[in-house]
C-alpha cells in the first residue's frame, strides 16, 4: 500500500509500505476513506520532536472495516468506523473512569501510520465505533474530525468546565482551538473569546460560536482578556497550543477559582510553582480521551447539529501529503485532509 513516511524534518514522502494484516485476535484492518495531517504532526516535521529513522505518519482515521480478528465482536466487515488516536481496551479501570487515552493497554495509533490506504487497529472492540450507516461524502470530514481534533477540543472544553454562565477563552486558533470554540458553544457557554491573529481563522471561530476575538498574545493578550471580564479573567480557558507562552497565557487569563483545560501537546513547558500556588487556578488536561466522547459526537454530526469538518480548508490526494504538511507549517491551511 501507499503511505506517508517522515524521513527527516521537512522530508515527507509517500511510498510503498507493507500492507497491514491481523496480528492479534483483537485487531481489525480498515480501508481508509479519509485521513489528515494533525498540528501535532508538525512537531517532528519541524524537528522539534526527534525521530530516530523513517517514521510512518498519521493518527486520525475513518474507513470501512475489511477484516477482523477472531475475538472482535463490536465491529464487522463492511461497517464504517472511526476510532481515537489511542487504541484502548475500553474495559480497564482507567477506561471505565473515562480516560481511555491512559488505558493500561493503550497503543498510540501514530506509530502505525494512518496517513495511508489501510490501517491495522489494535484493540478494535474498545477503540472503534461504527456510524449508523456509511456516511454521505459531505459528512466524512466531520466524522474524521471526531478521531482527534473535535474530541480533543471537546475534552479541552470539558476539562475547563465550560458551560452555562461561563466566559470561556480559547488560546490557539488551530483546528483544536477552533473546535474548542464549537465545544464551548455546544456546552452552553455564555461568552466565548477566541484568541487569534488570522482573519480566516477568526471568521471560522465566529461561525463556531465565538462572541469576541482577541488578536494580542502573551501579556497583552492576558490584559485584553482581563479588560473583557471586569478585571477578573475568564472562568474557563482552553489551552490548545502546548508552548511555554501559551500555557502561561492560559493560566494568567483565568480568574481565581477558574479552570484551564490544556490539550496542546506540551513542549518545553515549565510551570512556576509560586505563581501557580497563588493563582487559585485548576489545571486539568492531557491526551484527550477521545473514545469517551465518540458516541455523543457521532450522534451530533449524524443529525447535522455540528459541522466540525469546516476546519479542513485544504483537501489533497494522499500522494500530495508533503504539500499538506508544508501548507500547515506555513499557516496557509488550518488542516489538510488526505484522500487515499
N, C-alpha and C positions, 0 to 999 in steps of 0.2 A: 504494500500500500504506500501511498504518498503521505508524508508528514513533515511538519516544521521542526527543524533542529537548530539550536543556537550553538555555534562553534566557538564564538568569541564575542566580546562586546561589539555590538553593531553588525554582527555577521549571522543573519538568519537565512537558512537555506531550506527549501522544500525538496526532499529527496526520498529515495526508497527506504522504507523501514520494514522490519519484519511484521507480517500480519499477526495481530493478536489472536490468541486462542484460549480456550478454557484450560486453566492450570489447576484450579481447585474446584471442588463441587459447589462452592458458594459463589463462583464467578458468573458473570454474564458478558457477552460480547455484543456491542451495539454498532450499527452502521450510522455514522453521524450525519444528521441533517443540517446542522449548523454548529459552529464553534466561534471563538473570538479571541482577541488579544485583550488581556487584562492590564490595568495600570500597574499591578504588582509584577507583571512580566517585564516591565521597563527597568526594574532594579537590576537584574542580571544583564539586560540588554545594554544598560549604561555602564556596566562594570562595577556598580556599587555593591552588588551581591555577587560573590565569586562563584564561578563554575569550574569544575575540575576537568572537564572534557566536553565533547559534543553532547548536548542535553536535549532530549525531546521536550517540546514546549506545549503549554496549554492545559487548563484545568476546568474549563467551562464547556458544557456539552449537552446536547439533546439529540435524540435519534430513535431509530427503530431497533428493537431487540432482535438479534439474529440467532442467538444460541444461548442457552443457559446450562449451568451445571446441574448435577443430579439432585443437589439439596435446595435448589432455588424454588420457592413456592409463590412468591408475591408478584412476580412478573413473568411474562411468557413471550415467546417469539411472536413478532407482529405488532406488539404494543409500542406506542410512542412514549418515551420515558425521559425524565430529567433527573439529575442527581446533583448532590453537593460536590464541592471541590475537595472535601474529605470523605472518603469512604468510611462507613461506620456500621457496626452490627445493629444499632438501634435497640439493643436489649440490655446492655450492661447498666450498672447503677448510674454511671455518669450520663449515658444516653437518656435514660429514663428521667433524669433530672433536667433534661433539655439542653445538654452541652455535648451534642454528638461530635463536634469537631475536636473534643478531647476524649473521645471513646478510647477505651483501653486497648482496642484492636484497630485503631484508626490507620488509614493509609492515605497519603497525600496523592491526589489524582494527578497533580502536575508531574510527578515522577514517571507517569505512564504516557503522558503526551497526548492531550485531547485535540490539539490542532492537527488533525489527521482525518483519514477516511473512516477508520474503525477504531474502537477503543474497548479494552478489557476493563470491566468494572468489578473490583473485588467486593465482597460482602454485599452482593446485589440486593438481597432481600431487605437489608437495612438502609441501603443507600439510594436505590432508585424508586421513583414514584411515577406511576403511569398516569397520563392525562386521560380524560373521559373518552377521547377518540383521537385519531390523527388530526392535529390542528390544521386549519387553513394556513396558507403561506404567510398571510399577514400577521398571524398570531405567533409564528415560530420565533421571531426575535424577542418578543416579550417573555415567552416560556424559557428561552435561553437565558434571559437576564436573571431568572429565578436561581439559576445554578450558582451564582456568586453575587453579582453586584446589587441586585434587588434584595436578595437575602441578607447581604452584608449591610446595606443601607438600612434595612428594616431592623436588624439587630442593633445597629447604632442608635436608632430612634428609641427602641425598647429599652436598651441599656441606659439611655439618657432620660428615661421616664417621660418621654414626650406624651402629651395628652391634653385633654380639655383644661382650659385655664392657664396653659403654659405658653411662655415665649421660648421658642427653640432657635438656636443659632447653629449654622452648619459651616464648619471650617473645611474647605475643599470643594472645588467645583468640577471634579472628575465624575465619572459615572456613579461611583458610590455616593459621593456627596449629593449629587442631583437626585438620586433615588432615596437618599436620606430625607430630602425635602418632601418627596412624594410620600414616604412612610409617615413623616410627622403630620402631614395633612390628613392621611387616612386615619391616623390615631387620634385626630381631633384637636391638634394644637391650635391655639387662638392666633398666634403670630409666629411667622417663620422668617428668619433673617438669613439669607444666603450670602456668603462671603465669596465674591467673585470679581475678577477684573476683566473678564472676557465677555463681550456682548452676546455672542451666540449662546453661551452657557447661562448668562443672566436671563435671556429670553426663555430658555428651557426651564430654568428654576422657577420663573414666574408661572409658566404653564403648569408646572407640577404643584404650585401652591404657595410659593414664596410671596410674602407680603412686603418685604424690604430687601434691598440689595446694598451690601457694604463692599466697596471696592478696595478699601485700605487693608493693609496687612500689619502683622506684628503689633507693636504698642499703639500705633494709630488705629488699627482695626479694633483693638480692645477698647480704646477710648470711644470709638464710634458706637460700639455695642452698648457701652455704659450710657452714652448720650440718649440712645433709643429706649433705654429701660430705666429711666429716672435715676441713673447713677448706680443701679443695683447689679446689673448683669442679667444674663438670661437664666431662666430656670433650668433649661436643658441645652446641652451643647454636644453636637456630633462632630468628632474629630475623624476626618476621612483622608488624611494625608500620610502621617507617620514620621514627620521630622521633628526635631527639637523645637523649631519655631512654631510649627502648627500645634504641637501639644501644649506648649506654654500659652499660646494664643487662646486655645480652648479653655484651659484651666482659668486663666485670668479673665475670660469673658463670662464666667459662670458666677452667679451670685452665691453667697454663703448658704449652704444647705442644698444647693443645686447639684445637678448630676451631669457628668461627662461620659458619653458613650464613645469609646475610642476603638475604631476599627481600621484605621490606617496601619499598614504593616510597619512597625516601628524600626527605624534605622538610626542608631546613634542617639536615642532619646535617654536623657538622664534627668530625673526629677529632683529639684531642690527640696530637701526634707522639711526645712523650717517654713518655707513659703507654703508648701502643701499642707503642713500641720495647721497653720493659721488661716488657711483659706476656707475651711469647713466644706470642701467640695468632695462629693462622692465620685470615685472613678470606677468604671466597670467597662470591660471590653475584651478584645482578643479576637482570635479567628472566629468568624461568625458561625454559630451552629445552624447553618442554613437548613439542614434536614428538619429541624423543629418547625420551620415556617412553610415548608414546601406545600402541604395540602391546602393551607389557607391562601397562599399567594397564587397557586394554580387556579383556585376557585375564583379569585378576584379577576384574574386575567381572562379565564374562560368566559366569564359573564361580562367581560369588557367594561369592568368598573375602573381599571387602571391600565395604562399603556406604557410600561417601562421600556418597551422596545424603541422608543424615540431617542434613547441615548446612543443608538447605533447610527452615527451620521456618516459612516463610510462602509460600504459593502463591497467585498472583493472575493474573487475565487481563491481557494486555498493556495494555489500556485503563486499568488501575489502577497503572501503573508509578510514578506520583508517590507513591502510598501505600507502595510498596516502598522507595523512597528514604527517605521520611520515617521509616518503621519502623526501617530500618537506622541512619539518622542518630541516632535517639533510643534505639538499642540495645534496641528492643523485638523485633528479629528479628536472627538471625545472618546469614541470607542469604535473599533473596527470589527465588523462581523465578517466571518470567513465561511464561504460555501464550499465544502469538499466536492 
